[in-house]
Amino acid sequence: MATEPARLELLSALARKVLWLSSWTIHHANHIRPNVDGLKVGGHQASSASLATIMSALYFSVLRPQDRVAVKPHASPVFHAIQYLFGHQTREKLENFRGFKGAQSYPSRTKDTDDVDFSTGSVGLGVAQTLFASLVQDYVKAHGWMKDRPEGRMIALVGDAEMDEGNIFEALLEGWKHGLRNTWWVVDYNRQSLDAVVREGLWEKFESMFRNFGWDVVIVKYGRLMRAAFAEPGGEALKSWIDACPNAMYAALCFQGGAAFRKHLTDEIGDQGAVSQLIDKRSDDELLELMSNLGGHDMASMCEAFEAIDHDRPVCFIAYTIKGVGLPFQGHKDNHAGLMTVTQMEKWRTAQNIRPGHEWEKFEGLSQEPAALEAFLSGAPFNRDGRRRLTAPVIEVPERLSFKPSPQMSTQQGFGLVLNELARGDSELASRIVTASPDVTVSTNLGAWVNRRGLFARAEKADLFRSEKIPSTFNWDFSPKGQHIELGIAEMNLFILMSALGLSHAINGERLLPIATLYDPFIQRGLDALNYACYQDARFMVAATPSGITLAPEGGAHQSIATPLIGMAQDGLAAFEPAFVDELAVIMGWGFQHMQREGAGEGGSVYLRLSTRTLEQPQRMMTPDLQKAITDGAYWLRKPGENCEAVIAYTGALAPEAIEAIGLIGESRRDVGLLAITSADRLHSGWTAARKMRRDHRGLPHLSHIERLLAPLPRDCGIVTVIDGHPATLGWLGSVRGHRVEALGVEQFGQTGTIDDLYRHHGMDANAIIDAAESLTAGAPVRHRKMAV
């Protein structure tokens, strides 16, 4: 074990090397790599300088194998440089930084080959993810699944400007409610955002806010040189000046250099003997070195701060830094887009003792022995166990999920019935399901599941109503064995929690099968976090209900129009909208399997768009062929004849209107067909995949599911599509085989009324479907219509 001075020397040397490699990576991407598209990535250079010391202290000394980190997005070159020194990143990918299949501009779990724990972007989502990842670790531990694996800290490296993101504050409140532990947030307090210098006194607001939520706050403001200077005669006056200096002025002086600092110190402090001597005995370069020696750039200060934590309470470290420290544009308010010129880089190369042609060598420019540096890297606790992405066994899913049938049901009701049947048993599948909802547990039909499986909390808390013998439909007992996590009304928190739960197999080595319920329109309130969760390849199921205008009297605020399109467009999310409960049970079983499939493009998350509309349920045998057709996206509820003139294709709650319309036009149009579409998303993705396969493999006769379904239709057959959502969801069906299409749906919201009122108003009732079919086909008018009520 190296002595403390020797350890700090090696750490500081590695931090310098990390800064060089990260800066050279960006320089190479902008000035050396051919065929650059013109996009400058200079912002990373300034941010990398701010965090090189902090991240080196963490990765090379403080972090343990079980710890997980969300890296500040603009510090990705620093992360890649650290992984390169560990041997987990390649020179080829660094040379291709931001290029096709090169190291990513922001750390990515799915696109980067080095060991990224959490993907991050400039929206604060990675920060909140660490909080929820810690809660998930508590969940896994409370259920007895941690085995001998020690608890890890969930750590976020945060830009101070990133703290403006609202989802961070929403997450803080949820963390307080659930007794957050084992979480560190390290704020890179360089007091600069993309466009400006941040407001004065921001750290005081941070400190007060975090303490109010039960966090410890550690402020790392002064480095060793500063602390030593403060101990000299006149040091207190210097410290007072530093503390009083406005952010913008301090940043400007850091850019202007030691002479500018000297002038301002002399003018503002005056000739006070001791402090004047303190300033005068330092050259301009030495004075700049002293004044830029903030805590976030001082290895000893950062290590002391991190290593002093001996508890599991959440901690916020506020580390003072200078953006771009040590680079020509340090402190300048425009340095986010700053990029060293070739001349500046050559000058810095010389100062760093880097020989031309040796820029990528691991220890080039360092005076320490390579063997000592290599031994230090090999002994770093974080790197002790090598790669840290874990795996978990696949949970067996029954061939068929059961539910208690009823002649008339809604899909929302059916969702609750399927979960209730699972809750009644003792299967491994049931034990691994964990549900969550933003204060709509009961109204999304999770009540029966929660009654049987309980709410999760690290400490027991009995339902007061039950203990007081007050009758209630629901038992709200909290315990460490509970399987439902109740959240406040914040859909961003819901989806970030889903992201954390859905990565438990990789983070904790224990698989969870998370299910989120919420009102369908409010998917859009949490869409950023949903997209983030899918980008991370987290695995979960979303049951969104009620949907569309079918909820009728609820009015415009709860009507969803665009969500079917979101389901189609969102990568990593398979979207379904079943009409009948037997379809839903099949889809849920498939979904639990899909959530566990590993490999690129093999699995993902699942979105169920459900309804509260009660429909008459079909009495039929669920054959294997029908099951496959349901999960592939569509099946013929009424198969068309050879001379089919019209097809009605419906999705979800509009099944009765489609069925009624097909019956009424059957006398006037030949061989009509009724296509039940359970997933426009699966149909469309299958179609585009088949087209790509045919393009890539000329002559390969590969047909998608929708192509096979529509292949028997005559070319002059018309297709009417109808959905309680945007008509574009199904309007593309005409492109598959060149059929004419009339797409019906909803493009406006805000009306209240009965279902019949709204369907008639939006032109998607049975009569509107008949009108559309008539417009597409030749022949006499349809004689029979639905009578207005």
N, C-alpha and C positions, 0 to 999 in steps of 0.2 A: 504494500500500500504506500503510495507516494505521500511524502510529508505535505503539510498544508501549503507552504510556499511553492513547493514543486508542483503540486496539483493545480494551484492557481496559475502557475506559469504555463503548464500544458493546456489548461482550459482556455487561457487567453490566446495562446498560439493557435489553437484550433478555431477559436472564434474569428481570428484574423483570416485564417484560411477559408472559413465558411463565407465571410464577407467577400473575399476575393473571388471564390468560385461562383457565388451567386451573381456578383456584378459582371464577371466575365461571361457567364451564361447569357445575360441580357445583352451585353455588348456584342457577343457573337451573333445572337439572333438578329440584331439590328444592322450591324456593319459588315459582317463577314459571311454569314450564310447566304448563298446565292438564291435568287428568285424569291426574295422577301416581298410580301404583298404590300409593303408600304406602311403597315401598322406598326407604330412605335410602341414599345413596352417599357418606356423609361420610368413610369411610376413605380415599378417594382424595385428599381435601383435605390430610390430614396427609402422606401419602406423596408427593404432588405437590410439596409444599414442600421435602421432603428432597432431591429429585432435580432441581429446577429449574436449579440452577447447574451440576451435573455434566452434565446432558443438553444444556444450552445451550452449554457449552464444547465438547462433542463435536460436535453438529450444526452449530453456527455457525462452528467454527474448526478442529477436529482431524480430523474424518472426511473421507475421500475418496470419490469416486463408487463405487469398487469395494468399499468397506467395507460390512459387513452387521451389523445390530444386532437383538438380542432385548431388547425393552424390558421392564423390571420391570412385571408386570401392573397394579399399582395406580398406576403412573405413566402410564397411558394418556392421561389428560387433558393431561399435559405433552407427550407425543408429538403428540397432535392439535393442541395449541396451536402447537407448532413447525412442523408441517406447514401450519397455517393461515397462519402468517407467511410461509412459503415459497410459498404460493399453491396447495398441493396438497390442502387441506381446505376445505370450505365452511362458511360461517356457519350455513346451514340445518341441517347435520348436527351442528354443535356445539350449537346450540340444542335439538336433539333427542337429546342425549347419553343413551345407554341406552334410548332410545325405539325404536319400530319403524323399522328401516332408518336409524337415526341412527348417530353415532359410537359405536363399541363400548366397553363398559366395560373390556375387555381387548383389546389390539391383535390384530387378526385379518387374516390374509392374504386370506381369502375374503369377509369381510363388510365390511371397511372399504375406503373408496375412496382413502384416502391410502396412501402407499407403505410398507406394513408388510412387513418382510423375513421375520420369523418370528412366527407366532402364539405368544402366551404365556398362561399361566394360573398360578394359585398353587400349582404343583406342581413347580417346578424343571425342567420338561421343556425349556422354551426355553433355559435355561442350557446343558444338555447338548447341545442341538441345535447350538449354535455350535461346540462342540468337534468334533462329527462333520462339520459343514459344512466346517470347515477341512481335515479328513482327505479329504473328497470333493474339495475344491479341489486338494489334492496329487495325488489320483488323476487328475483331469482334466489337470493340468499334466504329470504323468509320462507320460501317453499322448499327449502332443503336441497337445492340443486347445485349449490356452489362447491360441494364436496370439500376438497382440501385446497381449493384455489383461493388465494388471498384477495381481499377487496382491493380494487384499484381506484385511483383518483381519476376523475374526468376533468380534463383541463382545457380551457379555451384561451387562446391568445387573441386579444381583442384590440382593435383600433379604437382610440377614444371617439373619433367621429362615428364609428360603427355603433356606439352606444346611443345614437339617436333613433335606432330602429325600435319600433314599438313592440315587436314580438319579444324582445329581450325583457322588457318590463312586465309583459304578460306572463312570461315564464317565471320571473322572480316571485310573483305572487303565488303561483302554483307550487313552486318549490317550498315556500314558507308553509303553505297548508299541509304539505306532505312530509315535513321534517327533513329537508334536504341535508345530505351528508356528502363527504368525499368529493367535493367539487371546488376547483380553483379556477378563477378567471383572472388572467394577467392582462391588465389594461396598458397598452403601449401609449403612454400619455405624452405624445410628441406635440400635442396642442395644435395640430394641423389637420384639416380635411382636404378634400380634393380641390376646393375652390378658395379656401381662406384659412385664417387662424381661428381656432375655437374661442368661445367666450371666456372671459376671465372668471375665475372661481369655480370652474366646472368640477374640479376634484372635490371641492367641499360638498357639492350636491351629490356626487357619486358616493362619498364617504357616508353622508347622512342617510341616503337611500339604502345602501347596502346594510348598514347597521340596523336600520329599522326592520329589515327583513331577516335579521338574525345572522348575518354574515360577520366574520371578522374582517377588518380592513387593515392592510399593511401598506404603508406609503414608503416607497423607495425613491427618495428624491436626490440624495447627495452621494457621490462616489467617495472613494478613499482620499483622493487628492483634495477634494473640497473639505472633507471632514478634518483632514490634517491642517489645511489652511485656516479653518475656523478655530482650531486650537492655538493658532499663533496669536501674538498681540495684534489687535485690530481685526481679528477674525470675525468677531460678533457683528461688527459694522458691515463687513463684506456679506455675511449671511443675511443680514437685514435687507441689504440692497437687492440681493438675489431674490429674496422672497417677495419683495415689493415690486420688482420689475415686471411690467406688463408682458403678456405672452408675445404679442406682436413685436415689441421692442427686443426681447431676448432673442427671438428667432432671427430678427434682422441683424443683430450684432453678431450672432453666430455665423451668419453669412459673410458679414463684412470683415471679421477677423479680430485678432488681438489688439491692434492699434485702436479700432473703434471701441472695443471694450474699455481700453485704458482711458480714452477721452471721456466716455460717459461716466466711468467710475470717478475719475478725477473731478469732473465738473459737478457731479451730483453729491458726492460724499465730501468733497473739499479736502483741504490739507489738514489731516487729523493725526499727523505723526505716525503712529503705529500702523494704521491701515494704509497710509501712503507708502510706508516702507514695504509692507507686504506686497503691494502692487508693483512698486518700482524695482524690487529685486528680481522680478521675473521678466524675461524677454517677451516680445509680442507673441511668439509661438508658444512659450510656456504659459502665458496668461490665457491664451485661447484654449490650450489643453486643460487648464484648471477650470475655466468657466464652462467648458463643454463636458466636464466629467460628472454628468448627472448619473443618478443611481442605476438607471437602465443600461448604461454603457460600462458599468464597473462590475467586473466578474465577481470580486469578493463581496460586494454589496448584494448582488442578486443571489449568490449562493447562500449567504447568511440569512437572507429573508426567506428563501425557500426551505432551508434546512432547519429553521427555527420552528416550523409547524410540526407539532407532535400530537395533533388531535384530528378528529374527522369532521369538525365543523366546516361549513363552506367558507372560503377565504377569497377576498378580492385584493389582488396586489395592484397598486397604482404605481407603475414604474415610469418615472420621468425620463424622457429621451429627447433627442434632437433628430428630426427627420432628415435623413441623408448625412448623418454624422460622418466626418472624415472624408466626405466627397466634396467636389468643388461647389456644389449647390446646396450645401447643408444649411437648413434653416430658411431657405428662400421659399416664399409662399407659393411660387409656381413650380416647386420641385416635384410635384406629383407626376407631371409630364416630363420632368427633367431627364436627360440622358447625357452621359459623358461623351464628349466628342472623341474622335480618334486621337487627337493630340493630348487631350486630358487623360485618356486611358493609358497612353504610352508613358506619360509622366508618372501616373500612379503605379504602373507596372514597375518602373524603375525604383520607385520608393518602396515597393513591396519585394524587391529582389527577385522578380519573376523573369526568367530568361525567355526570349521569344522562342516559340515552338514548344515550350514546356508548361503552358498555361494550365493544362488539365492534370498535371502530375499532383498526386495527393498531398505531398509535403513540400513542394517547391516553394522556396522563399522563406521557409522557417529555419531557425537556427538550431532547434532541438533535434536530437537524434531520431531518425525515422523509426528505429526499433522501439524507442520509448513511446513515441506517439502511437505506433501501431498497437503496442501492448496496452496503452491507456484506452484506446478505442475498443479493443477486444474485451477489456474489463469493465466497460461502462455497464451499469446495471440494466439499463434499458435494452441493451443489445445482447444481454447474456443468453437469452433463449432463442435468438434468431428471429425469424418471422413470427408474427404474433396473431395472425388471422386464424381464428379457431373454426371448428366445424362441429356439427351435431347430427345425430342420427335422424333419419326420416321417421315421422310419426305415421303409423298406419291409419288409413282412412277406410271406413267400411265401404263395401261395394255400393250400398244405398243408405242414405240418411232417412230415418223414419220421422213421421209426424202423425198426429192424430187428425185424420181427415174429417172434413165437414162438407156438405153439399155446396155451401157458399162461403167463400173466404176471400180476404185480400192478401196480397203478397206480403204486406207488412205483418199481418197476423201470422201468416205462414212462417215467416222468418223467426218470430218468437216461438212458434210451436216446434220448429226444428231444433232450436237451441234448448228449449225446455226438455225435449226428449234426450238430447245429449247430456244435459245437466242431471237427469235422473239416473244415468248409468255411472259406471266407474272406469270408463275407457281411458286409455292414455291420451287419446284425442281430446276428450273433454277436459282432462287435467291441464293440458297445455294451452287451452283457449283462455285468452284474457281479453275482456271487453272494456271499452271506455266510451264515455259520452259527455258532451258539454252541457250538462244540466237538462238533458232530454231523455234520460234513461227510460222513464215510464212511457212517455209519449212516442217512443220508437220501439216499443214492445220488447224491451229487455227485462221487464219487471220479473217475469217468472224465472229467468236465468239467474238474476241477482238474488231472488228469494232463496234459491237452492244453493248457490255458490258463494254468496256473500260479497261484501265490499272489502277491498284491500286497504290495510293500514299496518304500519309496523307495530302498533300497539292495539290491544283489544279495546273496543268501545261498543258497548251494548246499545241497542235501539231503545231510547228512553220511552217512547210510546209503548213499546211492548212490555218493558219492565213495569210501567205504570198501568198495565192492563187496559190500555186504550185501544179499541179495535182499529185495525189498519190492514189494508190489503197487502202492504209490503213490509218486509222485515229488513231494516237497514242496520244490520250488525257489521261492524268493522273488525277485521282480524288479520293477522299475518298470512292466513291461508285463503283469504278472500280472492276472488278472481275478477272483480270489476273495479275499475279505477274511475271514480267520479271526479269530473273536472268542472271548473267554472265555465261561463259562457264565453269561450274564446276558441274559435275553430283553429286558429294558428297553433295553439297549444295541443289541440287534439291530434293534428297531423304530425307535429314534431314528436309527440309521444308515440304515435304509430311508427314513425321512422326509428325511434330508439327501440321499441319493442320488436319491430320487424328486423332488427339487426342483432338480436340477442344471440343467435346461433354463432355469429362471427365474433362478437365482442365478449360474450360470457361463456360460449361453448355449450349453451343450453337453448334449445329451440322453443320459441313461443309462437302461438298462432293468434295474433291480435285481430280483434274486430272492433271497428269504430262505428258508432251510429250517430247520425245528425240529420237535420232537415236538409233536403236536397238542395234548395237554393243557396244554402250557406256553405256549400262546397266552395263557392266563389269567394267567400270571406277568408277561407284558409287555403286558397289555391296556390299561393307562393310556397307554402310549407308542404302541400301535397306534391307539387312538382319537385321540390327538394328531396322529399322522401323517396320518390320514384327514381330520381337521379342517383341516389345512393344505392339503389337496388334493395331497399328495404321491402319486406314482405308482410302484407296485411290485407284485410278485407274491410271495405267500406260499405255499410248499408245505409243508403240515403233515402229518407222517406219523411213525409209524403212528397210527391213530385208533381210537377206540371200544374196546369189549371184544374186538374181533376179534383184537387182539394177544395175547389169551388168557393164556398163562403169565406174561406180564410183571407181572400183578397190578394192584391198584387204583391205585397211584401214577401209572401211565402210561396209565390208561384215561380217555378223554374222553367226557363226556356232553353238556355244555352248548354245546360249540363250534359245532354247526350253528345253534343259536339265536343265538349271537354273530354268526355269518356273516350271518344274516338281519337282525339288528338294527343292525349297524354301518353307518352312513351312509358312502358313498364307497368301499365294499368289495363287489365282486360275488363271491359265494361259490358254489363248485361242489363236487360230490362224485361224480365219474364212477365207473362200475363197470369200464369196459373202456378199454384203452389207446388205441384209435382215437378214442374220445370225448375222452380227455385231450389227444391231439395237436390235435384241432380246438379245444378250449377254450384251450389254450396259445397257438395262433395268434391266436385272437380276443382273448385277453388282452393280447398284445403290442400289438395295435391299440388296444384299449380304454384302455391305459395312456397312449396318446399323443393321445387325443381331447381337444380344448380346448373350452371353453365350459361354461356352467352346466349341470350334470346330464348332460353329454355323455360323460364318461369317468370313470375312477377306478382304484382298485387292484383286485387279484384275489386271492382266497383259494382254494387247491386243498386240499381235505381228502382225503388219499390213504390207501391201505392197503397192508399187506405181504401180504395174503391173495392167493394165486395162484388165478386164475380161468381157466377155459377161455374163450378169446377167440372172438368171433363172426367168421365168414367172410362178409363182405358188402362191397358197393360203397358207398363214402362219397359219396353224391350231394349236390348243393348243398342240396336240401330237408332232408335228414337233418342236414347240418352246421348249418343255421339252427335246426332244432328243438333240437339239442343245446345250442347257445349260448342259445337262448331258455328252456331249462330242462327240456324233457321231450319224449318221443316215444313212440309206441306200438311196443313190441317185439312185441306180439301185439294186433292191432287188434280191438276188440270187434264183435260182430255186432249186428243190429238189436234183438234181444230179450235183450241182455246182462243177466244177473242179478248178476254180481259182477266187480269189477275189483280187481286187486292192483297197488298202486303202491309201488315200491321205490326205494331210493337206495343207491348205492355197493356195498359188499362183500356185501350180502345178496341180490345178484342170483341166486345159485344156489338159495337157499331159495325165493325168489319164483317162479323158473322151475319148480322142482320142484312147488311147491304148485299152480300154475296147471295143470300137467299132470295132477295127481291129482284136482282138482275138476272138470276138463273133462267127465268122464262124467256128473256129477251136477248140474251147473249149466250153463245155456245160454249160448252166445256170450260166454264170459268173455274179459276183456281184461287185458293186462299192460302197465302204464305204467312206462316207465323215466324216472325223474326225475333229471336231472343237476344241477339247481340249484333247490332250494326257494326260495332267495332271489330269483332272477330271476323265477320264476313268481309269487311273492307280490308283488313290487314291480310287475311288469307288471299284475297284477290290480288292485292299489290305484290305480295310475296310470290305468287304464281307467275305474274307477269315478269317480275325481275328474274325468276328462275328461267323462264323461256328466253329472255333476252341474253342472259349469261350463258345459257347452254342451248344453242340454236337447235331447233328441231325436237327438243325434249317435250313430249306431250303431257305436260303437267297442268291439270285443271284444278282450280280452287273449288271449294264447296258451293259457293254461289253460282259459279259457272256451270257446274253440273246440275244444279237445281233449275236454272233457267234455260239450259240447252234445249229441252224438248219444245219450248214455246215457239210458235210461228213468229216470223219476223214482224208481222203486222199486229201482233198482240199488244194491247195497251196495259200498262202497269199503273195502278193507283197506290201510292204509299201514304200511310197515315200514322202519325205519332203525336203524342202529347209532349211536344218539344219542337225545336226548330226543324222545318221541313227538309233542310239540307242534309239532315242526318241520314235520310233514305233516298234523297233525290238522285244520288249517283248511280242507282241501280240500272237506269237506262243505258249507262255506258258499258255495262258488262257485255250485253249482246246486241246493243243497238235498238232497244225497244223505246217507244215513246212513253214518257212518264209524266204523271200529274202528281206532284208532291204536296200533300196536305199536312198542316201542322200549325204551330203557334209562333207568331212573330211579334206579338205585343202582349203586355200583361197589365194588370191593374183592375180588371173587372171583377166584381163579385156576382154571385148568383148561384143557381143550381147547376149541376153538371149538364143537364139538357140545355139550359140557357147558354152556357159558355161554349159547349160544343157547337151549338147552332150559330152563335155569334162569330166563332173563329172558323167556321166552315169545315168542320171535321166530324159532323154527325153522319148518320146513315144516309140521309138525303144528299148531303154534300159529296159523300163518296160515290153515290149513284150518279150525280151530275158529272163528276170527274170521269167516271167510266164512260158515260155517254159521249163526252167530248173527245175521247180517245178512239172510239170505235164507231163503225158504221152500223146502220140499222134503225129500226123503229124505236121511238122513245120507250123507256122502261115504264110499264103500265102501273106498277104498284110502288107506292112510296110509304115511308113511315108517317103515321098520322101525328100531327103536332099535338102536344099535351096541353 
